[in-house]
């Protein structure tokens, strides 16, 4: 995916966890792993919760080999049901979308 420096990216992630956890959401370079922007979101519920987030890469954070990553800050367990990421300019273009089909329950509608 293309990552543009000084550009706002906004999104949301649906998650649940049996114990509180912290997730790191980041835009990185696919080849080098260089982090252009990141944020940490708390997961505090065993039921589905929608967490909104924004990421703004540094001015030097431009790449046509970017990736979006979701990682745990500490050992633990989090179920990710759906992730949405788009440029923050309001054009509604979906850059990244991940959805899990869960046999144990469905995600609430937005």
C-alpha positions in Angstrom: 0.0 0.0 0.0 1.1 3.6 -0.6 2.0 5.6 2.6 2.2 9.4 2.2 4.1 11.5 4.7 2.2 14.2 6.7 -1.1 12.6 5.6 -3.8 11.6 8.0 -5.1 8.0 8.0 -8.1 7.1 10.0 -9.7 3.8 10.8 -11.3 1.5 13.3 -10.7 -2.0 14.6 -13.2 -4.4 16.2 -11.6 -6.5 19.0 -12.2 -8.4 22.1 -9.9 -10.0 24.7 -10.4 -12.3 27.8 -8.0 -10.0 29.7 -7.1 -6.3 29.2 -4.4 -5.9 26.6 -2.8 -3.1 24.5 -2.5 -3.2 20.7 0.0 -1.3 18.7 -1.4 -0.2 15.3 1.3 1.0 12.8 2.1 2.0 9.3 5.5 0.5 8.3 7.8 -0.1 5.4 7.3 -3.6 4.1 10.9 -4.1 3.1 12.8 -2.4 6.1 10.2 -2.5 8.9 10.7 1.2 9.4 7.8 2.6 11.4 6.2 5.7 9.8 3.4 6.1 12.4 2.0 4.2 15.3 -0.5 4.4 18.1 -1.5 2.2 21.0 -5.1 1.3 21.8 -6.4 -0.5 24.9 -8.6 -3.6 24.6 -10.7 -3.8 27.8 -13.6 -6.0 27.0 -14.4 -9.7 26.5 -17.3 -8.5 24.2 -16.7 -6.9 20.9 -15.6 -3.2 21.0 -14.9 -0.8 18.2 -11.8 1.3 18.7 -11.3 4.3 16.4 -7.7 5.4 15.6 -5.7 7.8 13.5 -2.2 7.6 12.1 -0.1 10.4 10.6 3.3 9.4 9.1 6.2 11.8 9.6 7.1 14.0 6.6 9.8 11.6 5.7 7.4 8.6 6.0 6.5 8.0 2.4 6.6 4.6 0.7 4.9 2.7 -2.1 5.8 -0.5 -0.1 3.9 0.2 3.1 2.0 -2.1 5.3 -0.4 -1.8 8.2 0.4 -3.9 11.3 -1.5 -5.0 14.4 0.7 -6.3 17.3 0.4 -6.9 21.0 2.4 -4.7 23.3 2.8 -7.5 25.8 2.0 -11.2 25.9 -1.7 -11.9 25.8 -4.6 -12.8 23.5 -6.8 -10.5 21.4 -9.4 -11.6 18.8 -9.5 -9.2 15.8 -12.8 -9.3 14.0 -12.5 -6.4 11.5 -10.1 -3.6 10.6 -10.7 -0.6 8.4 -8.1 2.0 7.3 -8.5 4.9 4.9 -6.9 8.3 4.0 -8.4 11.0 6.3 -9.3 13.3 3.4 -12.9 12.0 3.4 -12.9 10.3 0.0 -14.0 7.0 1.6 -11.4 4.9 -0.3 -10.8 1.7 1.6 -7.0 1.1 1.7 -7.1 -1.9 4.0 -9.8 -4.1 5.2 -9.6 -7.4 7.2 -12.6 -9.3 8.5 -12.6 -12.6 10.4 -15.5 -14.9 10.2 -16.0 -16.1 13.8 -17.9 -19.3 14.5 -18.4 -18.2 18.1 -20.2 -14.9 17.5 -20.7 -12.1 15.0 -19.6 -8.6 15.1 -22.0 -5.8 15.8 -22.9 -3.6 12.9 -21.3 -0.1 12.8 
